[in-house]
Amino acid sequence: MSLNPKRGALPRRIGRTKGGLNSKLHAVCDDLGRPLVLLLSEGQMSDYKGAALMIDALPRATHLIGDRGYDADWFRRALAERGTAACIPSKRNRKVPIPHDARLYRQRHKVEIMFGRLKDWRRIHTRYDRCAHTFMSAICIAATLIFWLPQ
């Protein structure tokens, strides 16, 4: 929590990157592409640091499919301890690549579709909210309306 009176008491979860100020949304989805766990972080935060914050909230699963940003030895070990097999391609700079199931990895498109459907909402695509809790509330409302309520 920030104690600087100019910044306010609540964190904004906006970070500076090459593209300017932005936020990053980390998500864990079920096999149908519905979001189960959502985490909002600063834009410059790496994916595996976001995974460290979400590891305790991960649901029990046989497999976890993630992109290259989640390739870390500690994350793979933590998943193995939970009985979850990691389907994560190795980073390009890894000295000894770790094989992954390419057929299973093709299911990751469901997560990308979920992000695309959330960003159809203009309020989420273009972040107008200064406060992180307000922005995250809009994301949760959109996710509930899109994915969890009967059509």
N, C-alpha and C positions, 0 to 999 in steps of 0.2 A: 504494500500500500504506500502510495506516495504521500509524503508529509509536506511537500512543497506547496504553499498556499496558492501559488500561481497556477499550478497544474491541477489542483483539486484533490479530493480525498479518494476518488474512485479511478482505477486505471482505465485508459482508453483502449489499450491493446492495439495501438497503431505504431508501426515501426518504419524506419526509413530504409529503403532498398534502392537499387539502381533506378527503378521505375517511379520513385517518389514515396509518398506515405501510403501504406496499405496494411491490411490484416490478413491472416491466414486462418482458414477453417480446416481443422483436422476432423475426420469423421470415421466412424466404424459403422458398417452397414451389415445387414443380414444377407442371406443368399438371394433375396428378392430385390435388393438395392434400397431397402428402407433404412434410414439412419437410426442407429441405436444409441451411439455416444457421439456428442459433438463438443469440440473444444476450439475456442477462439484464442489466437495468439498473435503476437506482433509479427509483421511481415518478414522480418529477417530471422526469425526462429527456425532452426532446422527441423526437418520432419522427425528425426529420431529423438530430439529433445521433447517434441510434442508427444511422442509415443511414451516417453518416460512419465509424463504427467497423466497419461490415460491408462497406463498398464494395469492399475488396480480396478479400473472400471470396465475392463474388457470382459465381455460375456464368454462363457465356456464355449469352445468351438473345436472342431477337429482340424480345421485349416484356417490360416489367416493369410490373405492375399494383400500384398503391399507393393508400392513402387520402389524404385532404387533408393529413394530418400530415406527409407526405413531400414536399409541394410546396415546393421551394426551387430557385432558379435554378442554384446550384452543383451540386445533385444531378442536375438534368436535363442539365446540360453534361457531367458525369462519365459519365452513362449514354450520352449521344450519342457521346462519345469511345470508348466500348467497343462501339459499334455496336448499342446497345439502345434501342429506342423506349420512351419513358415514357408510360404511360397513367395519369396522375395528375390528378384534378380539381383545379382551382385553389382556393386558399383564398378565403374570402368577402371578405377584406380586400385582395385583390390588385387593384391599380388597373386593369390590363389583363388580363382572364382569358385563360388559355391553354386552347384547346379540347382535348378528349380524346375518344377513341372510346368512346361510351356502350355500344355492343354488346359490346366487349371488356371493359369495366369490370365488366359483369355477372358475369364469371368470378371476381371477387374473393370471392364467397360460399364458394369452396372453402377459402380461408384461414380464414374465420370458422368453418366447419365443423371444420377442423383444431383450432382453439383450443377449440371446444366439446367435441370428443372427448378432448382432453388434459385438460380440466377435469372430465371425468367421473370422473377419479381424484381422490378426496377429498384425498389428500396434496398434489396440485398445486393444486386449487381453493382449499384453505385451507392456506396455507403454514405448516407446522409447523417447518421447519428454520431454524435461525438462520444457518447458514453457506450462502453462495451456492453453493459447489461441491457441497454435499450436495443442495441443492434442484435445481440444474441437472442433477445425475446422475439424480435421480428423473424429471425431464422427459425426458432422453435415453432412459432405460429405457422409459418409457411410450411415447414416440414410436416406438421400435424395435418394441415389442410390438404396437402398434396399427397402424402404417403399413407396416413393412418386412418383418415375418415373414409367411409364408403362412398364410392362415386355414384 
